[in-house]
C-alpha cells in the first residue's frame, strides 16, 4: 500500500457522509459565501442515487421543525418533487386497553406534524447539493483507519483506491453512526443499553387510503408504528411499518411468508388502518440506547447517531441529529465571522452546552416511553391509559406533546426558525 503525500488543509473534515454528515456539509457549504469554509466529507459507501422500488425503500419521519431546516437550506422543494407525504393526524393507542389520544395538525395551526420521506430521496437531494458546492470535497469511498488529534489540528488517516492518505483539519466532526470509529479511536466513552428488542421494518399496503394518518400502537412486546407514505403509482394506501418485538419474535416474523406475516400483523395491530393486503421486503434491526459522555474535545465534535442512538418509538433519532447539525453549523459560522478558531474548545463548548438539554430530554422521554408502554403491570397500565385519556381532553398536554413531535424543543437555531446562517 503506497502513501500519497497530501498537504491539503480543511477547516472542517466530516467523517460520515450519511444523512447527518451530508446535511452538515450542505449547511456549512452554503454559509459565509464571502469567506467560505473549506470542507471535506469522508464516506465509506457510495450514495445510492439509482432507481429502487419505492415499495421496498426505507423511510424517515421528518418533524415539522426538520422540514423547516431543509426548507431554509433550499433543499425541501427538491425532496417534494421526488415525493414526500405529510402527516396531518396522529393516533396513539394502547393494545388491549381503552387509552388513546388523537391529534390533528389543524388544531395546532400547522400544515403537518411532519413528513415521511424515503431515504433514497434524501440521499439523492443531499448528494446533488453537495456536488454543486465549490468548497465541499466528497471523498468516497474512503475507509478511515485512525485519527490523531494534537494541539493545533486533527489528522485523519484513511484509504482511498488502495492508497493511504492523511488529511488535516481545524475540526473533525464524527458523523459516522452508532458504531463510530472516530468516537472509539478517540477513546470517548459512551453509555449503552440493550433494549432486548428488534425493529421489523417493511412497507405495507392497506385496502383503503391512509388519509395522512400516522399510528402509534403500544403492545406488550413493544410499540408499533405506521407512517403514511406513497406508492410508486401514486396510490395513497401505503404505510411504512416499524414493528418492535423481542429478538426471538423477530426471527419468527422474518421466517413467515407474506400472507402469514400480514395475518399476524393484522392480529397485533387491529383494523384501525384497514385490512393489510400487501407487504414489501422485510428487514430487522436490533435496538439499543447510546449516549456519549462527551460531545466535544479540542478539534473534535460528535453528532447524530455517533453521539446518541434512540429507540424508534417516537421517530426522533434523525430529527435530533438534524438539530445537532443546525446548532453546530450556526456555532461554527459565527465563530468564523468572529475570527475564533473552529477547533477551539471554548467554541465547541458553546455547541455542546446548547445541545445538552435537548439531547438528554429527548433521550429520557423516548426511553421512558418504551419502558412504560412495554409493561403489562396492572397499576402501570392503568396509569398510562389515564394519561392517554387525559392527553386527549386537556389541550395544554396535547399541545406539549405536539410541539415535541414537531421538533420544537429548547433554543431553536436560526435554520429551524427559517433564518439563514
C-alpha positions as a LaTeX table, in Angstrom:
\begin{tabular}{lrrr}
\hline
Residue & $x$ (\AA) & $y$ (\AA) & $z$ (\AA) \\
\hline
Unk1 & 0.00 & 0.00 & 0.00 \\
Unk2 & 1.58 & 3.29 & $-1.08$ \\
Unk3 & 1.21 & 6.56 & 0.77 \\
Unk4 & 0.24 & 9.72 & $-1.07$ \\
Unk5 & 1.57 & 12.93 & 0.44 \\
Unk6 & $-1.31$ & 15.36 & 0.82 \\
Unk7 & $-0.78$ & 18.75 & 2.40 \\
Unk8 & $-4.36$ & 19.95 & 1.86 \\
Unk9 & $-5.79$ & 21.57 & 4.97 \\
Unk10 & $-9.51$ & 21.81 & 5.60 \\
Unk11 & $-11.47$ & 23.95 & 8.01 \\
Unk12 & $-13.92$ & 21.13 & 8.73 \\
Unk13 & $-13.45$ & 17.42 & 7.98 \\
Unk14 & $-16.72$ & 15.47 & 8.30 \\
Unk15 & $-16.33$ & 11.73 & 8.75 \\
Unk16 & $-19.56$ & 10.13 & 7.55 \\
Unk17 & $-21.50$ & 11.27 & 4.51 \\
Unk18 & $-24.86$ & 9.84 & 5.55 \\
Unk19 & $-27.93$ & 11.97 & 6.17 \\
Unk20 & $-26.49$ & 13.87 & 9.16 \\
Unk21 & $-22.98$ & 14.37 & 7.76 \\
Unk22 & $-24.26$ & 15.41 & 4.33 \\
Unk23 & $-26.74$ & 17.85 & 5.90 \\
Unk24 & $-23.91$ & 19.50 & 7.86 \\
Unk25 & $-21.78$ & 19.75 & 4.71 \\
Unk26 & $-24.65$ & 21.45 & 2.85 \\
Unk27 & $-25.33$ & 23.87 & 5.72 \\
Unk28 & $-21.68$ & 24.90 & 6.09 \\
Unk29 & $-21.05$ & 24.89 & 2.36 \\
Unk30 & $-23.80$ & 27.42 & 1.75 \\
Unk31 & $-22.73$ & 29.79 & 4.51 \\
Unk32 & $-20.09$ & 32.53 & 4.51 \\
Unk33 & $-20.06$ & 32.99 & 0.74 \\
Unk34 & $-17.72$ & 35.98 & 1.11 \\
Unk35 & $-15.18$ & 33.85 & 3.01 \\
Unk36 & $-16.30$ & 30.23 & 2.59 \\
Unk37 & $-15.26$ & 27.36 & 4.79 \\
Unk38 & $-13.23$ & 24.62 & 3.14 \\
Unk39 & $-14.94$ & 21.31 & 3.89 \\
Unk40 & $-14.25$ & 17.65 & 3.16 \\
Unk41 & $-16.60$ & 14.72 & 3.64 \\
Unk42 & $-15.22$ & 11.20 & 4.02 \\
Unk43 & $-17.73$ & 8.44 & 3.28 \\
Unk44 & $-17.11$ & 4.72 & 3.04 \\
Unk45 & $-20.15$ & 3.76 & 0.94 \\
Unk46 & $-21.18$ & 5.37 & $-2.34$ \\
Unk47 & $-24.51$ & 7.20 & $-2.34$ \\
Unk48 & $-27.29$ & 5.15 & $-3.92$ \\
Unk49 & $-28.74$ & 7.62 & $-6.36$ \\
Unk50 & $-30.05$ & 4.99 & $-8.77$ \\
Unk51 & $-33.63$ & 3.84 & $-9.04$ \\
Unk52 & $-35.02$ & 1.48 & $-6.46$ \\
Unk53 & $-38.60$ & 0.27 & $-5.96$ \\
Unk54 & $-40.30$ & 2.66 & $-3.56$ \\
Unk55 & $-42.27$ & $-0.21$ & $-2.09$ \\
Unk56 & $-39.09$ & $-1.51$ & $-0.51$ \\
Unk57 & $-37.48$ & 1.86 & 0.25 \\
Unk58 & $-36.69$ & 2.79 & 3.86 \\
Unk59 & $-38.26$ & 5.95 & 5.18 \\
Unk60 & $-37.63$ & 8.69 & 7.72 \\
Unk61 & $-40.29$ & 10.67 & 9.57 \\
Unk62 & $-39.16$ & 14.28 & 9.38 \\
Unk63 & $-40.58$ & 16.50 & 12.11 \\
Unk64 & $-42.07$ & 19.81 & 11.03 \\
Unk65 & $-39.07$ & 21.57 & 12.55 \\
Unk66 & $-36.70$ & 19.42 & 10.46 \\
Unk67 & $-38.66$ & 20.27 & 7.32 \\
Unk68 & $-38.11$ & 23.94 & 8.12 \\
Unk69 & $-34.34$ & 23.36 & 8.36 \\
Unk70 & $-34.26$ & 21.74 & 4.92 \\
Unk71 & $-36.51$ & 24.46 & 3.53 \\
Unk72 & $-34.16$ & 27.17 & 4.83 \\
Unk73 & $-31.26$ & 25.36 & 3.17 \\
Unk74 & $-33.17$ & 25.40 & $-0.12$ \\
Unk75 & $-33.39$ & 21.60 & $-0.29$ \\
Unk76 & $-37.02$ & 20.96 & 0.56 \\
Unk77 & $-38.66$ & 21.61 & $-2.82$ \\
Unk78 & $-36.31$ & 19.10 & $-4.47$ \\
Unk79 & $-37.46$ & 16.48 & $-1.95$ \\
Unk80 & $-41.11$ & 17.40 & $-2.53$ \\
Unk81 & $-40.68$ & 16.93 & $-6.27$ \\
Unk82 & $-39.34$ & 13.41 & $-5.68$ \\
Unk83 & $-42.17$ & 12.56 & $-3.29$ \\
Unk84 & $-42.94$ & 13.24 & 0.38 \\
Unk85 & $-46.07$ & 12.51 & 2.40 \\
Unk86 & $-47.37$ & 14.89 & 5.11 \\
Unk87 & $-48.55$ & 13.58 & 8.48 \\
Unk88 & $-51.72$ & 15.51 & 9.25 \\
Unk89 & $-53.15$ & 13.40 & 12.06 \\
Unk90 & $-51.62$ & 11.17 & 14.73 \\
Unk91 & $-53.45$ & 8.37 & 16.54 \\
Unk92 & $-51.87$ & 6.84 & 19.66 \\
Unk93 & $-53.37$ & 3.76 & 21.37 \\
Unk94 & $-52.53$ & 1.02 & 23.87 \\
Unk95 & $-53.36$ & $-2.50$ & 22.67 \\
Unk96 & $-55.91$ & $-4.26$ & 24.90 \\
Unk97 & $-56.77$ & $-1.07$ & 26.83 \\
Unk98 & $-59.10$ & 1.87 & 26.36 \\
Unk99 & $-56.46$ & 4.61 & 26.48 \\
Unk100 & $-55.91$ & 6.55 & 23.26 \\
Unk101 & $-55.29$ & 10.07 & 22.04 \\
Unk102 & $-55.75$ & 11.84 & 18.71 \\
Unk103 & $-54.04$ & 14.91 & 17.27 \\
Unk104 & $-54.92$ & 16.96 & 14.20 \\
Unk105 & $-52.48$ & 19.45 & 12.69 \\
Unk106 & $-55.34$ & 21.89 & 12.10 \\
Unk107 & $-55.76$ & 22.26 & 15.87 \\
Unk108 & $-52.12$ & 23.40 & 16.09 \\
Unk109 & $-52.25$ & 25.76 & 13.10 \\
Unk110 & $-49.62$ & 23.91 & 11.05 \\
Unk111 & $-49.86$ & 22.24 & 7.65 \\
Unk112 & $-48.48$ & 18.96 & 9.02 \\
Unk113 & $-46.85$ & 17.49 & 12.12 \\
Unk114 & $-44.12$ & 16.13 & 9.89 \\
Unk115 & $-43.37$ & 14.42 & 6.60 \\
Unk116 & $-42.48$ & 10.87 & 5.59 \\
Unk117 & $-39.51$ & 10.85 & 3.19 \\
Unk118 & $-37.71$ & 7.91 & 1.62 \\
Unk119 & $-34.02$ & 7.75 & 2.46 \\
Unk120 & $-33.15$ & 7.39 & $-1.22$ \\
Unk121 & $-34.91$ & 10.73 & $-1.88$ \\
Unk122 & $-32.95$ & 12.48 & 0.86 \\
Unk123 & $-29.72$ & 10.85 & $-0.27$ \\
Unk124 & $-30.19$ & 11.96 & $-3.87$ \\
Unk125 & $-31.03$ & 15.56 & $-2.93$ \\
Unk126 & $-28.19$ & 15.90 & $-0.41$ \\
Unk127 & $-25.64$ & 14.30 & $-2.71$ \\
Unk128 & $-26.54$ & 16.58 & $-5.62$ \\
Unk129 & $-26.50$ & 19.62 & $-3.32$ \\
Unk130 & $-23.00$ & 18.74 & $-2.03$ \\
Unk131 & $-21.73$ & 18.18 & $-5.57$ \\
Unk132 & $-22.86$ & 21.70 & $-6.53$ \\
Unk133 & $-20.88$ & 23.37 & $-3.72$ \\
Unk134 & $-17.43$ & 24.53 & $-4.81$ \\
Unk135 & $-15.90$ & 24.41 & $-1.33$ \\
Unk136 & $-17.08$ & 20.92 & $-0.37$ \\
Unk137 & $-14.97$ & 17.90 & $-1.39$ \\
Unk138 & $-16.67$ & 14.50 & $-1.21$ \\
Unk139 & $-14.07$ & 11.72 & $-0.89$ \\
Unk140 & $-15.82$ & 8.40 & $-1.45$ \\
Unk141 & $-15.30$ & 5.54 & $-0.93$ \\
Unk142 & $-12.86$ & 6.35 & 1.87 \\
Unk143 & $-12.20$ & 3.93 & 4.71 \\
Unk144 & $-10.95$ & 5.64 & 7.85 \\
Unk145 & $-8.04$ & 3.92 & 9.59 \\
Unk146 & $-7.24$ & 6.19 & 12.52 \\
Unk147 & $-7.35$ & 9.73 & 13.85 \\
Unk148 & $-4.72$ & 11.78 & 15.63 \\
Unk149 & $-5.57$ & 14.99 & 17.47 \\
Unk150 & $-2.80$ & 17.30 & 18.63 \\
Unk151 & $-2.65$ & 20.83 & 19.98 \\
Unk152 & $-3.03$ & 22.53 & 16.61 \\
Unk153 & $-5.19$ & 20.28 & 14.40 \\
Unk154 & $-6.74$ & 16.89 & 13.80 \\
Unk155 & $-5.35$ & 14.35 & 11.35 \\
Unk156 & $-7.46$ & 11.61 & 9.81 \\
Unk157 & $-5.78$ & 8.65 & 8.10 \\
Unk158 & $-7.82$ & 6.73 & 5.54 \\
Unk159 & $-7.53$ & 4.60 & 2.41 \\
Unk160 & $-8.86$ & 5.59 & $-0.98$ \\
Unk161 & $-8.48$ & 3.30 & $-4.00$ \\
Unk162 & $-5.86$ & 1.25 & $-2.18$ \\
Unk163 & $-3.75$ & 4.27 & $-1.22$ \\
Unk164 & $-3.29$ & 5.63 & 2.27 \\
Unk165 & $-3.89$ & 9.33 & 2.76 \\
Unk166 & $-3.85$ & 11.81 & 5.61 \\
Unk167 & $-5.87$ & 14.99 & 5.81 \\
Unk168 & $-5.52$ & 17.73 & 8.42 \\
Unk169 & $-8.32$ & 19.99 & 9.61 \\
Unk170 & $-9.11$ & 22.54 & 12.28 \\
Unk171 & $-12.10$ & 20.42 & 13.24 \\
Unk172 & $-13.08$ & 16.79 & 12.71 \\
Unk173 & $-16.79$ & 16.05 & 13.01 \\
Unk174 & $-17.70$ & 12.44 & 13.80 \\
Unk175 & $-20.95$ & 11.76 & 11.92 \\
Unk176 & $-20.16$ & 8.11 & 11.27 \\
Unk177 & $-23.08$ & 6.47 & 13.08 \\
Unk178 & $-23.67$ & 4.33 & 16.13 \\
Unk179 & $-20.54$ & 2.23 & 15.56 \\
Unk180 & $-18.44$ & 5.39 & 15.17 \\
Unk181 & $-14.79$ & 4.60 & 14.50 \\
Unk182 & $-13.81$ & 8.19 & 15.30 \\
Unk183 & $-15.54$ & 8.07 & 18.68 \\
Unk184 & $-13.89$ & 4.77 & 19.56 \\
Unk185 & $-10.45$ & 5.78 & 18.23 \\
Unk186 & $-10.52$ & 8.93 & 20.37 \\
Unk187 & $-11.48$ & 6.94 & 23.45 \\
Unk188 & $-14.74$ & 8.83 & 24.00 \\
Unk189 & $-16.78$ & 6.80 & 26.45 \\
Unk190 & $-20.48$ & 6.22 & 25.99 \\
Unk191 & $-23.36$ & 4.73 & 27.95 \\
Unk192 & $-25.15$ & 1.94 & 26.08 \\
Unk193 & $-28.21$ & $-0.10$ & 26.92 \\
Unk194 & $-29.58$ & $-3.12$ & 25.07 \\
Unk195 & $-33.37$ & $-2.91$ & 24.85 \\
Unk196 & $-33.69$ & $-6.65$ & 24.12 \\
Unk197 & $-35.92$ & $-5.60$ & 21.23 \\
Unk198 & $-35.62$ & $-5.61$ & 17.45 \\
Unk199 & $-37.43$ & $-3.49$ & 14.88 \\
Unk200 & $-39.01$ & $-5.24$ & 11.93 \\
Unk201 & $-39.20$ & $-2.75$ & 9.05 \\
Unk202 & $-41.38$ & $-3.10$ & 5.96 \\
Unk203 & $-43.69$ & $-1.17$ & 3.69 \\
Unk204 & $-47.27$ & $-2.44$ & 3.74 \\
Unk205 & $-50.41$ & $-1.60$ & 1.77 \\
Unk206 & $-53.99$ & $-1.44$ & 3.07 \\
Unk207 & $-57.33$ & $-1.78$ & 1.33 \\
Unk208 & $-58.19$ & 1.89 & 1.92 \\
Unk209 & $-56.45$ & 5.29 & 1.80 \\
Unk210 & $-54.37$ & 6.33 & 4.80 \\
Unk211 & $-55.72$ & 9.92 & 4.81 \\
Unk212 & $-52.34$ & 11.16 & 6.10 \\
Unk213 & $-52.82$ & 9.50 & 9.49 \\
Unk214 & $-49.83$ & 8.13 & 11.43 \\
Unk215 & $-50.50$ & 5.42 & 14.01 \\
Unk216 & $-48.54$ & 4.59 & 17.16 \\
Unk217 & $-49.79$ & 1.47 & 18.91 \\
Unk218 & $-48.22$ & 0.16 & 22.09 \\
Unk219 & $-48.13$ & $-3.59$ & 22.79 \\
Unk220 & $-46.62$ & $-5.79$ & 25.46 \\
Unk221 & $-43.69$ & $-6.66$ & 23.15 \\
Unk222 & $-43.02$ & $-3.06$ & 22.12 \\
Unk223 & $-44.52$ & $-0.23$ & 20.05 \\
Unk224 & $-45.82$ & $-0.49$ & 16.50 \\
Unk225 & $-45.86$ & 2.48 & 14.14 \\
Unk226 & $-47.48$ & 3.01 & 10.77 \\
Unk227 & $-46.35$ & 6.10 & 8.84 \\
Unk228 & $-48.33$ & 7.18 & 5.76 \\
Unk229 & $-46.35$ & 7.05 & 2.56 \\
Unk230 & $-46.98$ & 6.93 & $-1.18$ \\
Unk231 & $-46.80$ & 4.05 & $-3.65$ \\
Unk232 & $-44.83$ & 4.40 & $-6.85$ \\
Unk233 & $-48.08$ & 4.72 & $-8.82$ \\
Unk234 & $-49.31$ & 7.50 & $-6.52$ \\
Unk235 & $-51.79$ & 5.33 & $-4.60$ \\
Unk236 & $-52.15$ & 6.63 & $-1.04$ \\
Unk237 & $-52.78$ & 3.39 & 0.81 \\
Unk238 & $-49.17$ & 2.64 & 1.78 \\
Unk239 & $-47.57$ & 2.71 & 5.22 \\
Unk240 & $-44.01$ & 2.41 & 6.45 \\
Unk241 & $-44.18$ & $-0.12$ & 9.27 \\
Unk242 & $-41.92$ & $-0.21$ & 12.33 \\
Unk243 & $-42.85$ & $-3.26$ & 14.43 \\
Unk244 & $-40.90$ & $-3.65$ & 17.67 \\
Unk245 & $-40.67$ & $-7.17$ & 19.09 \\
Unk246 & $-38.40$ & $-9.40$ & 21.15 \\
Unk247 & $-35.39$ & $-10.74$ & 19.18 \\
Unk248 & $-36.77$ & $-14.29$ & 19.15 \\
Unk249 & $-40.13$ & $-13.00$ & 17.88 \\
Unk250 & $-38.31$ & $-11.06$ & 15.15 \\
Unk251 & $-36.73$ & $-14.30$ & 13.91 \\
Unk252 & $-40.15$ & $-15.94$ & 13.75 \\
Unk253 & $-41.69$ & $-12.97$ & 11.93 \\
Unk254 & $-38.89$ & $-12.85$ & 9.39 \\
Unk255 & $-39.41$ & $-16.57$ & 8.67 \\
Unk256 & $-43.11$ & $-16.12$ & 7.78 \\
Unk257 & $-44.30$ & $-15.95$ & 4.19 \\
Unk258 & $-46.03$ & $-12.74$ & 3.14 \\
Unk259 & $-49.59$ & $-13.94$ & 3.76 \\
Unk260 & $-48.77$ & $-15.25$ & 7.25 \\
Unk261 & $-46.86$ & $-12.04$ & 8.03 \\
Unk262 & $-49.83$ & $-9.86$ & 7.03 \\
Unk263 & $-52.18$ & $-12.04$ & 9.05 \\
Unk264 & $-50.05$ & $-11.77$ & 12.18 \\
Unk265 & $-49.61$ & $-8.02$ & 11.67 \\
Unk266 & $-53.38$ & $-7.65$ & 11.38 \\
Unk267 & $-53.94$ & $-9.59$ & 14.58 \\
Unk268 & $-51.44$ & $-7.46$ & 16.53 \\
Unk269 & $-52.36$ & $-4.06$ & 15.13 \\
Unk270 & $-56.11$ & $-4.38$ & 14.64 \\
Unk271 & $-58.20$ & $-2.83$ & 11.88 \\
Unk272 & $-57.90$ & 0.91 & 12.56 \\
Unk273 & $-55.93$ & 1.38 & 9.35 \\
Unk274 & $-57.98$ & $-1.16$ & 7.38 \\
Unk275 & $-57.03$ & $-4.59$ & 6.07 \\
Unk276 & $-53.38$ & $-5.20$ & 5.19 \\
Unk277 & $-53.17$ & $-6.59$ & 1.65 \\
Unk278 & $-49.51$ & $-6.38$ & 0.57 \\
Unk279 & $-46.02$ & $-6.18$ & 2.04 \\
Unk280 & $-42.61$ & $-5.28$ & 0.72 \\
Unk281 & $-39.26$ & $-6.72$ & 1.74 \\
Unk282 & $-38.79$ & $-7.05$ & 5.49 \\
Unk283 & $-35.66$ & $-6.00$ & 7.38 \\
Unk284 & $-34.78$ & $-6.38$ & 11.04 \\
Unk285 & $-32.55$ & $-4.19$ & 13.23 \\
Unk286 & $-31.53$ & $-4.73$ & 16.87 \\
Unk287 & $-32.31$ & $-1.75$ & 19.09 \\
Unk288 & $-30.13$ & $-0.14$ & 21.71 \\
Unk289 & $-29.73$ & 3.15 & 23.52 \\
Unk290 & $-26.44$ & 5.04 & 23.26 \\
Unk291 & $-25.34$ & 8.36 & 24.73 \\
Unk292 & $-21.77$ & 9.65 & 24.65 \\
Unk293 & $-20.35$ & 11.09 & 27.86 \\
Unk294 & $-18.59$ & 13.81 & 25.86 \\
Unk295 & $-19.75$ & 15.57 & 22.72 \\
Unk296 & $-16.72$ & 17.76 & 22.09 \\
Unk297 & $-12.98$ & 17.85 & 22.61 \\
Unk298 & $-10.41$ & 20.22 & 21.13 \\
Unk299 & $-10.67$ & 19.82 & 17.33 \\
Unk300 & $-13.44$ & 17.19 & 17.68 \\
Unk301 & $-17.26$ & 17.28 & 17.66 \\
Unk302 & $-19.56$ & 14.24 & 17.74 \\
Unk303 & $-23.05$ & 14.50 & 16.23 \\
Unk304 & $-26.02$ & 12.39 & 15.17 \\
Unk305 & $-26.06$ & 8.66 & 15.90 \\
Unk306 & $-22.36$ & 8.79 & 16.75 \\
Unk307 & $-23.40$ & 10.83 & 19.80 \\
Unk308 & $-26.81$ & 9.37 & 20.59 \\
Unk309 & $-28.84$ & 6.42 & 19.33 \\
Unk310 & $-32.51$ & 6.26 & 20.32 \\
Unk311 & $-35.33$ & 3.75 & 20.22 \\
Unk312 & $-37.53$ & 4.48 & 17.16 \\
Unk313 & $-40.71$ & 4.68 & 19.27 \\
Unk314 & $-41.15$ & 8.44 & 18.76 \\
Unk315 & $-39.26$ & 8.79 & 15.47 \\
Unk316 & $-36.88$ & 11.38 & 16.95 \\
Unk317 & $-33.48$ & 9.87 & 16.06 \\
Unk318 & $-32.69$ & 11.63 & 12.78 \\
Unk319 & $-34.58$ & 14.76 & 13.84 \\
Unk320 & $-32.39$ & 15.05 & 16.93 \\
Unk321 & $-29.31$ & 14.63 & 14.73 \\
Unk322 & $-30.53$ & 17.32 & 12.33 \\
Unk323 & $-30.95$ & 19.73 & 15.23 \\
Unk324 & $-27.31$ & 18.92 & 16.10 \\
Unk325 & $-26.42$ & 19.92 & 12.54 \\
Unk326 & $-28.31$ & 23.23 & 12.67 \\
Unk327 & $-26.77$ & 24.19 & 16.04 \\
Unk328 & $-23.20$ & 23.18 & 15.17 \\
Unk329 & $-23.36$ & 24.94 & 11.80 \\
Unk330 & $-24.51$ & 28.14 & 13.49 \\
Unk331 & $-21.79$ & 27.99 & 16.16 \\
Unk332 & $-19.06$ & 27.36 & 13.56 \\
Unk333 & $-20.23$ & 30.05 & 11.15 \\
Unk334 & $-20.49$ & 32.60 & 13.97 \\
Unk335 & $-17.01$ & 31.62 & 15.21 \\
Unk336 & $-15.53$ & 32.08 & 11.74 \\
Unk337 & $-17.08$ & 35.53 & 11.42 \\
Unk338 & $-15.65$ & 36.48 & 14.80 \\
Unk339 & $-12.20$ & 35.15 & 13.89 \\
Unk340 & $-12.25$ & 32.38 & 16.50 \\
Unk341 & $-10.50$ & 29.05 & 15.70 \\
Unk342 & $-13.11$ & 26.42 & 14.78 \\
Unk343 & $-11.37$ & 23.67 & 16.73 \\
Unk344 & $-11.01$ & 25.76 & 19.91 \\
Unk345 & $-12.62$ & 24.04 & 22.89 \\
Unk346 & $-14.41$ & 27.20 & 24.01 \\
Unk347 & $-16.11$ & 27.40 & 20.60 \\
Unk348 & $-17.12$ & 23.76 & 20.70 \\
Unk349 & $-18.37$ & 24.05 & 24.27 \\
Unk350 & $-20.86$ & 26.64 & 23.01 \\
Unk351 & $-22.30$ & 23.89 & 20.82 \\
Unk352 & $-22.20$ & 21.16 & 23.49 \\
Unk353 & $-23.83$ & 23.35 & 26.13 \\
Unk354 & $-26.56$ & 24.38 & 23.72 \\
Unk355 & $-27.42$ & 20.82 & 22.69 \\
Unk356 & $-27.09$ & 19.06 & 26.03 \\
Unk357 & $-30.63$ & 19.66 & 27.32 \\
Unk358 & $-32.40$ & 18.69 & 24.09 \\
Unk359 & $-30.31$ & 15.55 & 23.70 \\
Unk360 & $-30.86$ & 14.34 & 27.25 \\
Unk361 & $-34.55$ & 15.30 & 27.43 \\
Unk362 & $-35.31$ & 13.60 & 24.12 \\
Unk363 & $-33.35$ & 10.51 & 25.15 \\
Unk364 & $-35.08$ & 10.40 & 28.56 \\
Unk365 & $-38.59$ & 10.83 & 27.17 \\
Unk366 & $-38.00$ & 8.21 & 24.46 \\
Unk367 & $-36.55$ & 5.68 & 26.89 \\
Unk368 & $-39.33$ & 6.30 & 29.43 \\
Unk369 & $-41.99$ & 5.78 & 26.78 \\
Unk370 & $-40.50$ & 2.41 & 25.84 \\
Unk371 & $-40.39$ & 1.22 & 29.44 \\
Unk372 & $-43.82$ & 2.49 & 30.46 \\
Unk373 & $-45.66$ & 1.14 & 27.42 \\
Unk374 & $-43.87$ & $-2.23$ & 27.15 \\
Unk375 & $-45.01$ & $-3.34$ & 30.60 \\
Unk376 & $-48.31$ & $-5.06$ & 31.46 \\
Unk377 & $-48.05$ & $-4.44$ & 35.23 \\
Unk378 & $-51.69$ & $-3.58$ & 36.03 \\
Unk379 & $-51.21$ & $-0.34$ & 38.04 \\
Unk380 & $-48.78$ & 0.95 & 35.41 \\
Unk381 & $-51.17$ & 0.03 & 32.59 \\
Unk382 & $-53.98$ & 1.88 & 34.38 \\
Unk383 & $-51.82$ & 4.95 & 34.91 \\
Unk384 & $-50.64$ & 5.19 & 31.30 \\
Unk385 & $-54.19$ & 4.79 & 29.98 \\
Unk386 & $-55.43$ & 7.53 & 32.28 \\
Unk387 & $-52.56$ & 9.61 & 30.92 \\
Unk388 & $-53.57$ & 8.95 & 27.30 \\
Unk389 & $-57.20$ & 9.81 & 28.03 \\
Unk390 & $-56.14$ & 12.99 & 29.85 \\
Unk391 & $-53.96$ & 13.92 & 26.90 \\
Unk392 & $-56.99$ & 13.63 & 24.65 \\
Unk393 & $-59.16$ & 16.01 & 26.68 \\
Unk394 & $-56.62$ & 18.51 & 28.05 \\
Unk395 & $-55.38$ & 20.90 & 25.32 \\
Unk396 & $-52.21$ & 22.07 & 27.18 \\
Unk397 & $-50.94$ & 18.47 & 27.47 \\
Unk398 & $-51.76$ & 17.75 & 23.86 \\
Unk399 & $-50.04$ & 20.95 & 22.73 \\
Unk400 & $-46.88$ & 19.98 & 24.60 \\
Unk401 & $-46.88$ & 16.52 & 23.00 \\
Unk402 & $-47.46$ & 18.04 & 19.56 \\
Unk403 & $-44.59$ & 20.51 & 19.90 \\
Unk404 & $-42.27$ & 17.67 & 20.93 \\
Unk405 & $-43.40$ & 15.62 & 17.91 \\
Unk406 & $-42.74$ & 18.61 & 15.63 \\
Unk407 & $-39.21$ & 19.05 & 16.98 \\
Unk408 & $-39.73$ & 22.41 & 18.67 \\
Unk409 & $-37.77$ & 21.91 & 21.88 \\
Unk410 & $-35.38$ & 24.25 & 23.66 \\
Unk411 & $-33.47$ & 27.07 & 22.00 \\
Unk412 & $-34.03$ & 26.84 & 18.25 \\
Unk413 & $-31.14$ & 27.52 & 15.86 \\
Unk414 & $-31.58$ & 30.01 & 13.05 \\
Unk415 & $-32.13$ & 27.37 & 10.40 \\
Unk416 & $-35.06$ & 25.91 & 12.39 \\
Unk417 & $-36.59$ & 29.40 & 12.57 \\
Unk418 & $-36.39$ & 29.90 & 8.83 \\
Unk419 & $-33.38$ & 32.23 & 9.05 \\
Unk420 & $-30.18$ & 31.73 & 7.02 \\
Unk421 & $-26.85$ & 31.19 & 8.76 \\
\hline
\end{tabular}
